[in-house]
Every structure is written in structure tokens, then in C-alpha cells.
Amino acid sequence: MTDEERFGGGSEGTGTSHTGEGVDRTDEEGESAPADEAIRRERTGIVHLVGSGPGDPDLLTVKARRLVEEADVVLHDKLPGRQIIELIPEDKREDVGKRAGGERTPQSAIDERLVELARDGKRVVRLKGGDPFVFGRGGEEAEHLAAHDVPFEVVPGVTSALAAPAVAGVPATHREHASSVSVVTGHEDPAKSESAVDWDALARTGGTIVVLMGVGKLPEYTRALREAGLDPETPVTLIERGTRREERVATGTLETVVDARDEAGIEPPAVTVIGDVVGVRERVLAFLKNDPSKGSDPPGEDR
């Protein structure tokens, strides 16, 4: 079944044929709907909200790769990574990331562009890093598309919250160290008057804490966790560009990791992992064959 048939984009999908003579359709309440509006809906394309995974092109799902190849237009930013972006034919790429001067394309502009392209009958891929519904604003885009009667599909991706630590030899859970994992953002909406992340509760909960987009705010939340009672010697690791060829890792404790970050020059995008599971990396690293950071660990890495 094609996407057009699945989402009602065609006469067979709607059970209605069109002769092009402008015949009005009637809704369930017997009220006439304008023919041009009905035809517009028939001709609307589809938007695929696609997760590109953590950055390694081999971790892009089979379905995601197929949709990228079949799309008329692919809206992307920088998070998927250069290797994945290069899989998109140049004439189909539309960069909605940072523009000249460092300004970002407003989310509202991206939302409207998705609607515009779909209403033009296009097959659109909105390509996002990781999973589109894990701090990727995919939920907001889905709501906007639904509010404008645009069919869409969500294609999950491998989230960097789990993949980046795993490839670096850090398990999210471990029977001896952590029976739970909490994933939080380190980069909240600046319009919020106060943080929605309850660091006190996270410290009490225990287990593994994974922070996405948290390089810049590292001093603030490591201090908050210490003040909440978490042991200052709790291991912490930063994984920059996890799973990619450029991956780098720096390790410290809640007390020292800010210095380790600065010494190593760790930059976004990076994943922060807090908890005893971090110690597993040191014990398995010698035999870990798929970690790109091996042999090129920056200063501050605890080997």
C-alpha cells in the first residue's frame, strides 16, 4: 500500500471519485463542503517525521533511509550529522538549521513550511537527530500538522540518550549499579521562568541520569545534584558526537567533570551520563571494538 492510499490521498483512499467539474461533497451533518477544499485535501502530500539516529549512518533505520531516498524534499538541521546529510540528494535538501549570522530558523517557520510543502502535494521528510519524539520537538510539529489537516507519519530513530553511552561502553542500566534510567534535557525553553527538571527528585531516585544538550549548563546541574545530596564522587562522563568518527569522551566526577570538560574542549552535541554505570567503561574499554573514541581520548578521559 502506498502512503497516498494509506492516508486517503486519492480517490480509492476516500471512496470518492472526482470528475474535475467542481461537484460539492456533503459531510455527515448534511452541510455542503466547497469542492475546492475537498480537492485540496485529496491532493495533500504527507510529512514523515523521521529520526536519523545518533549520527552513525549505519544506525539509520532501513525505513528512514528509504524515505529519505524517496522524498521530494528533506528538511534537516545539523544534528543528523554530515555523513547522514550527505545521503540526501542535494536538490532535495532544505537546511532549516542555523542561518548566516548564527540565527536559527524559527520553529514556527519550520511548521508552516511543512504545511506548505504538503499542501503542494509533496512527500516531505522532516529529518531529526536521534528520535523525533525525544527532545526533538516532533510532538509540536505533529500537533501543528494535525491542526492543519496534514497527514503525517512518525518514524522512530535510535536515541542518542542510549546509543551514545552504549557505543562508548557505558550501559544505561546494570544489575549491580542501576535499575532505572532518567533522561532529561539540559537545554530548556529560555522562556520558562524556572527549570522544569527536578534535580532534587533525580538525586533521590538514584539510578542513571542521562542529560541531553547539557554541555553549556554542566556547572549548574552538577552543582544542583551535589546540593541535593548526590555524592560528589559520583562518576560522570561526557560523550561528544557519540557513535560518529569524531566521537570524544571525557570522564570525571560531579566535583571534577566541569574541569574535565574544559580541559578536553568538549562541545555540543554531547550526552552526559551520571551514575555508577560510568565505571563499566573503564573495565570493558580494552576489548570494545566499535568505540570511535578509542586511541584518541582527549585530556580528562579516565582510562
C-alpha positions as CSV (number, residue, x, y, z in Angstrom):
1,M,0.0,0.0,0.0
2,T,1.3,3.4,-0.9
3,D,1.5,6.3,1.5
4,E,-1.1,8.0,-0.7
5,E,-3.5,5.1,-0.3
6,R,-2.8,4.7,3.4
7,F,-3.6,8.3,4.3
8,G,-6.6,8.8,1.9
9,G,-4.7,10.7,-0.7
10,G,-6.5,9.5,-3.8
11,S,-10.0,8.5,-5.0
12,E,-9.6,4.9,-3.8
13,G,-8.5,6.1,-0.3
14,T,-11.5,8.2,0.2
15,G,-14.2,6.2,-1.6
16,T,-14.9,9.3,-3.7
17,S,-14.1,10.0,-7.3
18,H,-13.6,13.4,-8.8
19,T,-14.5,14.4,-12.4
20,G,-13.0,17.8,-12.1
21,E,-16.4,19.5,-12.5
22,G,-16.4,21.1,-9.1
23,V,-19.1,18.9,-7.6
24,D,-19.6,19.7,-3.9
25,R,-19.3,16.9,-1.2
26,T,-21.7,16.6,1.7
27,D,-20.4,16.0,5.3
28,E,-22.1,13.8,7.9
29,E,-24.4,16.6,9.0
30,G,-25.7,17.3,5.5
31,E,-23.8,20.5,5.1
32,S,-22.1,21.2,1.8
33,A,-18.3,21.4,1.7
34,P,-16.7,23.5,-1.0
35,A,-15.3,21.4,-3.8
36,D,-12.0,23.2,-3.9
37,E,-11.4,22.4,-0.2
38,A,-12.2,18.7,-0.8
39,I,-9.9,18.6,-3.8
40,R,-7.1,20.3,-1.8
41,R,-7.3,17.7,0.8
42,E,-7.3,15.0,-1.8
43,R,-4.1,16.4,-3.3
44,T,-2.3,17.0,0.1
45,G,1.0,15.1,0.3
46,I,2.5,13.6,3.5
47,V,5.1,14.6,6.1
48,H,7.3,12.0,7.6
49,L,8.8,13.0,11.0
50,V,11.9,10.8,10.8
51,G,14.6,10.1,13.5
52,S,18.0,9.8,12.0
53,G,19.6,8.1,15.0
54,P,22.7,9.2,16.9
55,G,24.9,10.1,13.9
56,D,26.5,6.9,12.6
57,P,24.9,6.3,9.2
58,D,24.8,2.6,9.8
59,L,22.4,3.2,12.7
60,L,19.9,4.9,10.4
61,T,16.9,2.6,10.2
62,V,16.1,0.9,6.9
63,K,12.8,2.8,6.7
64,A,14.4,6.1,7.4
65,R,16.9,5.6,4.6
66,R,14.2,4.6,2.2
67,L,12.0,7.6,3.0
68,V,15.0,10.0,2.6
69,E,15.7,8.4,-0.9
70,E,12.0,8.7,-2.0
71,A,11.2,12.1,-0.6
72,D,10.6,15.2,-2.7
73,V,12.0,17.4,-0.1
74,V,14.0,16.8,3.1
75,L,14.0,19.5,5.8
76,H,17.0,19.0,8.1
77,D,19.3,20.8,10.5
78,K,22.8,20.0,11.6
79,L,22.0,17.4,14.3
80,P,21.8,14.3,12.0
81,G,25.5,14.8,11.1
82,R,27.4,15.4,7.9
83,Q,27.5,11.8,6.9
84,I,23.8,11.3,7.0
85,I,23.0,14.7,5.4
86,E,25.2,13.7,2.5
87,L,22.9,10.8,1.8
88,I,20.2,13.3,0.8
89,P,20.4,14.4,-2.9
90,E,21.5,18.0,-3.0
91,D,18.4,19.1,-4.9
92,K,16.2,17.7,-2.2
93,R,17.9,19.3,0.8
94,E,16.4,22.2,2.7
95,D,18.5,23.3,5.7
96,V,16.3,24.7,8.5
97,G,19.2,24.9,11.0
98,K,21.4,27.8,11.7
99,R,21.4,30.5,9.1
100,A,24.1,33.1,8.3
101,G,24.9,35.1,11.4
102,G,24.2,32.2,13.7
103,E,20.4,32.8,13.7
104,R,18.2,29.7,13.8
105,T,15.2,29.2,11.6
106,P,12.2,29.8,14.0
107,Q,10.2,26.7,14.8
108,S,7.1,28.5,13.6
109,A,8.7,28.9,10.2
110,I,9.5,25.2,10.0
111,D,5.9,24.3,11.0
112,E,4.5,26.5,8.2
113,R,7.0,25.2,5.7
114,L,5.9,21.6,6.4
115,V,2.3,22.5,5.8
116,E,3.1,24.5,2.7
117,L,5.1,21.6,1.1
118,A,2.5,19.0,2.0
119,R,-0.4,21.1,0.6
120,D,1.6,21.3,-2.6
121,G,1.4,17.5,-2.8
122,K,5.0,16.8,-1.8
123,R,6.4,13.8,0.1
124,V,8.2,15.6,2.8
125,V,10.8,14.2,5.3
126,R,11.5,16.2,8.4
127,L,14.8,14.7,9.4
128,K,15.8,15.0,13.1
129,G,18.7,13.8,15.1
130,G,18.1,10.8,17.4
131,D,14.3,10.1,17.9
132,P,11.9,12.8,16.8
133,F,9.8,12.5,20.0
134,V,12.8,12.6,22.4
135,F,13.6,16.3,22.9
136,G,13.3,16.8,19.1
137,R,10.1,18.9,19.0
138,G,8.5,16.3,16.9
139,G,5.4,16.3,19.1
140,E,5.0,20.0,18.5
141,E,5.3,19.5,14.7
142,A,2.8,16.6,14.8
143,E,0.2,18.8,16.6
144,H,0.7,21.6,14.1
145,L,0.3,19.2,11.1
146,A,-2.8,17.7,12.7
147,A,-4.3,21.1,13.3
148,H,-3.9,21.9,9.6
149,D,-5.3,18.6,8.3
150,V,-1.9,17.4,7.0
151,P,-1.3,13.6,7.1
152,F,1.9,12.6,8.8
153,E,3.9,9.6,9.9
154,V,6.3,9.2,12.8
155,V,9.4,7.1,12.1
156,P,11.3,6.4,15.4
157,G,15.0,6.7,15.5
158,V,17.7,5.3,17.8
159,T,18.0,7.9,20.5
160,S,21.5,9.2,21.4
161,A,20.5,9.1,25.0
162,L,21.0,5.3,24.9
163,A,23.2,4.8,21.8
164,A,26.0,7.2,22.6
165,P,26.7,5.8,26.0
166,A,26.4,2.2,24.7
167,V,28.9,2.6,21.9
168,A,31.3,4.2,24.4
169,G,31.0,1.2,26.7
170,V,28.6,2.8,29.3
171,P,25.3,0.8,29.9
172,A,22.3,2.8,30.8
173,T,21.3,0.1,33.3
174,H,23.2,-2.7,35.1
175,R,22.0,-5.1,37.7
176,E,24.8,-4.2,40.1
177,H,24.8,-0.4,39.5
178,A,21.4,1.0,38.2
179,S,17.9,-0.4,37.9
180,S,16.5,2.8,36.4
181,V,17.5,5.5,33.9
182,S,16.2,9.1,33.7
183,V,16.6,11.1,30.5
184,V,16.3,14.9,30.9
185,T,17.2,17.9,28.9
186,G,19.9,20.4,29.8
187,H,18.6,23.0,27.4
188,E,15.1,24.1,28.3
189,D,12.9,26.7,26.7
190,P,14.5,30.1,27.7
191,A,11.0,31.5,28.1
192,K,10.4,29.3,31.1
193,S,10.6,31.3,34.4
194,E,12.2,28.3,36.2
195,S,13.5,24.9,35.3
196,A,11.0,22.0,34.9
197,V,13.7,19.5,35.8
198,D,13.5,18.5,39.5
199,W,17.2,17.8,40.2
200,D,16.4,17.1,43.9
201,A,14.0,14.3,42.9
202,L,16.5,12.9,40.4
203,A,19.1,12.8,43.2
204,R,16.7,10.9,45.4
205,T,15.6,8.5,42.7
206,G,19.1,7.2,42.1
207,G,20.0,5.1,39.1
208,T,21.5,6.6,35.9
209,I,20.8,10.2,34.8
210,V,21.3,11.0,31.1
211,V,21.3,14.7,30.2
212,L,20.9,15.7,26.5
213,M,22.1,19.1,25.3
214,G,23.7,19.7,28.6
215,V,27.3,20.8,27.9
216,G,26.7,24.5,28.5
217,K,24.7,24.0,31.7
218,L,27.0,21.4,33.1
219,P,28.2,23.6,36.1
220,E,24.6,24.4,37.1
221,Y,23.2,20.9,37.1
222,T,26.2,19.1,38.6
223,R,26.1,21.7,41.4
224,A,22.3,21.2,41.8
225,L,22.8,17.4,42.1
226,R,25.6,17.8,44.7
227,E,23.4,20.2,46.7
228,A,20.6,17.7,46.5
229,G,22.7,15.2,48.3
230,L,24.3,13.2,45.4
231,D,27.8,12.0,46.3
232,P,30.4,14.5,44.8
233,E,32.4,11.4,43.8
234,T,29.6,10.1,41.6
235,P,31.2,9.3,38.2
236,V,30.2,11.4,35.2
237,T,31.1,11.0,31.5
238,L,30.6,13.4,28.6
239,I,30.3,11.8,25.1
240,E,30.7,14.3,22.3
241,R,29.3,13.3,18.8
242,G,28.6,9.8,20.1
243,T,28.8,6.9,17.5
244,R,30.5,9.2,14.9
245,R,34.1,9.1,13.7
246,E,34.7,12.4,15.6
247,E,33.5,11.0,18.9
248,R,35.4,12.1,22.0
249,V,34.9,11.2,25.6
250,A,35.9,12.9,28.9
251,T,35.3,11.5,32.3
252,G,35.3,12.9,35.9
253,T,33.0,13.1,38.9
254,L,30.3,15.5,39.9
255,E,33.1,17.5,41.5
256,T,35.6,17.4,38.7
257,V,33.8,16.9,35.4
258,V,33.5,20.7,34.6
259,D,37.3,20.9,34.6
260,A,37.5,17.7,32.6
261,R,35.1,19.3,30.0
262,D,37.1,22.4,29.8
263,E,40.4,20.7,29.6
264,A,39.2,18.4,26.8
265,G,37.3,21.1,25.0
266,I,34.1,19.1,24.8
267,E,31.5,20.8,22.7
268,P,27.9,20.2,21.7
269,P,26.3,17.9,20.7
270,A,27.2,15.8,23.6
271,V,25.5,13.4,26.0
272,T,26.2,13.5,29.8
273,V,25.9,10.3,31.8
274,I,25.8,10.5,35.6
275,G,26.0,7.4,37.8
276,D,28.0,4.3,38.8
277,V,27.4,2.7,35.3
278,V,30.1,5.1,34.0
279,G,32.7,2.9,35.7
280,V,31.9,0.0,33.4
281,R,33.6,1.8,30.5
282,E,37.0,1.5,32.1
283,R,36.6,-2.2,32.7
284,V,35.5,-3.1,29.1
285,L,37.3,-0.5,27.0
286,A,40.3,-2.7,26.1
287,F,38.0,-5.1,24.4
288,L,35.5,-2.7,23.0
289,K,35.9,-2.7,19.2
290,N,33.3,-0.2,17.9
291,D,34.0,2.9,20.0
292,P,35.3,5.6,17.7
293,S,37.0,7.5,20.6
294,K,39.4,4.6,21.4
295,G,43.0,5.7,20.9
296,S,42.2,9.4,20.7
297,D,40.7,10.2,24.1
298,P,41.1,13.8,25.0
299,P,42.7,15.0,28.2
300,G,40.5,14.3,31.1
301,E,39.5,10.8,30.0
302,D,39.7,8.3,32.7
303,R,41.3,5.2,31.1
